[in-house]
């Protein structure tokens, strides 16, 4: 087996705003594995200042793991636990060496679509209001709003505006604070948000504050989902310990951040044992990564996915990589290669 690495920079059509800043471009590493006539491509895409494997010598470390896979033919899962974006890329490359298909499911065969949420990025009140309208016009019935960057009262006004037009049976609303609230103010803000019949809120306070997050999960009138909290928690025993202490309603899994496909399977199994729900989202990968995440989602959750997943990021870049993915209404579909 031979593995080549290509570094690329993708450019956003519009700046993507989060509470941690604004993205205008995205750096990724594509790994291409070849063995005779078989070819597989994977994407390694750490998020700056967020991924636990966002390191200065990323390309050099990735090359070292690729050399090991070339020599042994096997992926060193244990060695790669602390490098989830590299693990995910290598898993994808090795797994997709036959027809570009990772799993055989109704989704990968193009027979069913996966329901997804419409993502509304942070912006001014007017920008976010317009983006919400666009998502609803496109047929989305689950909309996720990034909050925490503009004035909180303005964000509440946005939610009120939506609920005046659409009840919870018409549109499911999720919000993602990306850790923007302080522990002192979080419960009060959650109580205000809960007036608008939200499905859940992701990561209301910064990661690493287990005691505060545990208390919030016990007292919040709004279901809490963990996202950034899971980053860097790569040991199976530590995963169980953290979930046992915090007891969230949901966990939100991104293979590039949370242990590749193997690590996400651990998270899902551990959460299920505790009665904790989960869904899967992409983490601003190109279509190469999104294609793999969607296939993984269809494999891990089975044939009848009803909870909207976070897989609607394939149209973010001006220079994305073509893949047989298409959004129809509020579902992601996969065609033939």
N, C-alpha and C positions, 0 to 999 in steps of 0.2 A: 504494500500500500504506500502511496505517495500523497503527501498533503501540502498544498500550496496556500499561501496567505496573501490576500490583497486588502490593503487598507483603503477605505473610501470615506469621503465626506458628503453627506446628503444635506440638502437645503430645504428648509421649511417653506411652504407656500406663504404662510402667515406666521409671525412670531407666536410661539407656544408659551403662554404664561402660566407659571405655577407660583406658589407662595415662596419658592426658593429662587425665583428668577425667571428670566425669559430665554427660551431656546430659539436660535435662528438657524443653527446647523447641527448635524449629528454625525459623529465619527463612529464608524463600524469597521470590523475586520471580517472579511469573508474567508472561510476555510473550505477548500475544495479537495476532497479525497478521491483518488482514482486507484482502481485495482483492475488491471486489464481493461475491459470495456465498461466496467461499472464506474459511475461518477456520482458523487454526492456533494451537496453544498450546504454549509451551515453558516450561521451568523453569530459573531461574538460582538456584543454591543453593550459595554458598560456605560452607565449614566454618570456623568461627571459629578463629583462631590456627593454621590448617593450610593453607588454600588460598593460592596465591600472589596471588590477587585478592581476598583478604579485606582490604578497604580501607574507611576511615571514610566516604568519599563514594561508596559503591558505587552507590546509586540514581541519583546524578547522572551518574556515568560511564556507567552502563547506558543512561540516557536519551539521552546523546550518541551512543552507537553505534546505538540504535534510530532516532534522527533520520537518521543516515547511511543506514541500510538503507531507511527510508521514501523518501528522496530518490533513491537509486540503484537500489533493488530488488535489490541484491546484498549479500552478507555480506562485510565486509572481513577475510578470514581472517588476513592477515599482521598487521594492526593488532590483532587480537584474540588473537594467540598468547599474550600474557601475561595474558589474562583468560579462562581456560578455561571457568569456569562461565557467563559471559556468552555465550561462543561456543556452548556446548552448548545453552543456552536458545534462542538465535536460530536455530541450525541446526534444532532440533526444531520451532520455530514455523513456519519457512518450509517445511520438508520435510513437515509434517503438514497442510498446507492443503487436501489432497484426502482426504476421508473419514477424517481423523484417523490415517491409516496412513502410516508413513514408508517402509516397504519392502514388497515383495511376496515373502513367503517362506512355507513351510509353517507356520511358527510364527505369523506374522501372520494367516494364513488360519484359524487354529485347528485345524490338522490334526495338529500334533505339539507336545509340551511340551519345555521346556528343563530338563535336570537341574540342580538347585541344591543348595548345601550348607545345612544347618541351622546358624544362627549362635547361639552361646551367649555372652552378654555376661558381663563380669566381675562378680563378686559374692563373697559368702562361699563357703566350701567347700560348705555345705549348699544355698545358692541355686544355685550352678553345677551341683551334682550333680542337683538337681531339674530344672533346665532341660535337662540332657543327657537325662535320662529322658524328658522330654516330647518332645524332638526324635526320639528313637528310636521312641517310641510312635506318633508322627505318620508314621513310615515313612521318615525320612531315613536314607540309607546313607553320607552324607558329612557329618561334623560339624566345624565350625570353632569353636575356642575362643579367646577373647581372654584372653591371659595377661599377667602382669607387674604386676598390682596387689596380689594377695594373696601370702602367703608362697610362695616357689618350691617348697618341700617339699610344701605343700598342693596345688599345681598338679600336681606329679609324682604325688601320691597319687590325684588325680582321674583322670589318664591310666592309672595302674595299675589302678584300679577298673574303667574301661571295658574295658581289654584283658583283664582276668580273665574278663569276660563275653562280649566280642566280639573275634574275631580280625581281622586286617587285611583278610581276604577278606569279612568281614561288614560292617565299618564302616571307612570311610576317615576318618582323623583329620588335620585341619590345625590349626595354631596360629598366632596372630598376636600378636607381642610389641609391635608399635607402637613399636619402638626402645627398649624398656625395659631391655635388658641393657647393661652397660658393655663396652667392647672387651676389657678384661682378664679378665672372667668369662665372656664369651660362648661361647667354644669349649668350656669345661668344661660349661656348661649345655646346649649343643647335644649333647654326648656323652651326657649323662644323658637328654635328651629322645629321642634316637635309639633308646633301648632299647625304645620303645613303638611301633615301626613306623609312624612318622608319615609322611604324604605329603610335608609341607613345613612350613617356618616362614617367616612373612612378617616382614620388617624386624626382625631380632634386635637391631640397634644403631641409634642415631640416624642420620638421614640426613646426608649431607655428609662422611662419613668414608670416602672412596672407597678409600684404601689399606687401611684396616682391614677394610672390607667385602670387598674383593677377596681378601685373605688368608683371611678366614672362608669365602668361597665355595670357595676351593681346598682348605681343610683340613676343612671340616665333614663329618661323617658323615651329615648331614641336608640334603636339598635346600633351598636358600634362594630365597625369592621377594622381589623388590623391590616396594615400594609407595610409601611416603612419599619414598623416594629419587628417584622420578621427578618429584615436584612441583617446578615452576619450571624444569625442563629442557625448554624449549620449542623450541629451535632444532634442526633435523634433524641437523646435524653434531655438535652437542653430545650428542644422544641416542645417536648411533653411538659417539662417543668414550667416553661413560660405560659403555655396555654392553660395549664392547671391553675396558675396564679392569677392570670388576668381574666380568663373566662369571657372572651368576646362573643358576640352573636355570630360573627363571620370572620373569615380570613380571606384576603384578596391576594391571589398568587400570580407572580410574574416569573416564569422560568429563568429569565436572564438575571434576576435579582435574588431569587429564592431557592437556588440549588439545582437549576436545570430541571429536566423532566423527572429524573430520579428523586431529587430533593423535594419537588412538588408532590410527587406521589406519597412520600413520607408525611408531609404536612397534611395532605387530604385524609390519609388513613388515621393519623393521630387525632385530627379534628373530629372526624366521624365518631371515633370512640368516645368523645366527650360531648357529642350532640351539638357540635359547632359546624355551621354551614360554611361554604366556600364558593368562590367563583374565580375564573381565570381572566387575566387581562394581559395585553401586550404592554411593552415598556418602550414605545417609540422606536421599535425596530423597523427595518425595511420590510418589504413584502416577503423576503426570504425567511426572516424570523417569524413574521405574522402567520405565514403559511404553516410553519412547523407548530406554532402555538395552537392554531385552530385545529390542526389534525390531532395534536395531543389532547386538547380539550374534548374532542369527539370520542377519543379512545377512553379517557379516564372517567367521563361522566355518562357514557353509554349513548344509546340511540335516540333517546327522547329528552333533550335538554330543554327545559322550560324557563329556567332562570337566565335572564339576559347576561351575556358575558361582555368583557371589555375588549372587543376585537375590531373596533371601528377606526383604527389609526392608519389604514393602508393608503389613504388619500392625502396624507399630510405633506408629502415631499414633491418637489418639482422634478427630481431626478431619481424616482424610485425604481426598483428593479422589477420588471414584469413577472407576474405570477398569475396562475389561473384562479384569481380571487375576484369576487364581485359582490357588492352590496345591493340587495333587492329589498326595498322597503326597510324593515328593521331586522333583516337576517343577512348573515354572511354565507355565501355559497362558494363552492369550489368546483371549477370546471375541469376539463381534461388538460393534461400537459401538452 
